[in-house]
Amino acid sequence: MSVGELTQGLTVSRPAVSQHLKVLREARLVTDRQEGTRRVYRVDPRGVEAMRAYLDRFWDGALSAFKAAAEAEEQENEP
């Protein structure tokens, strides 16, 4: 979608959307290409997959730590 298409129905200005898209492009979460006088953006599946893999590792670690803490607390509270 173009910036104009993305801003339709939003309360955010075109320049603000453009700035967000710049950040997303630098993070490799979206790609863009020139189509005539406008720039068209799309989600980059490779970037989204990399982000998902990172979040999966993060949550796996967080859940493992939570499980260990819960088990340790349970052992402390046993008679």
Residue pairs with C-beta under 8 A, 6 or more apart in sequence:
1 40
1 41
1 42
2 35
2 38
2 39
2 40
2 41
3 14
3 17
3 18
3 21
3 38
3 39
3 41
4 14
4 38
6 17
6 21
6 41
7 13
7 14
7 17
10 17
21 30
21 32
21 41
24 30
24 41
25 31
25 32
25 41
27 47
28 44
28 46
28 47
28 50
29 43
29 44
29 47
29 48
29 51
30 41
30 42
30 43
30 44
30 47
31 41
31 42
31 44
32 39
32 40
32 41
32 42
33 39
33 40
34 40
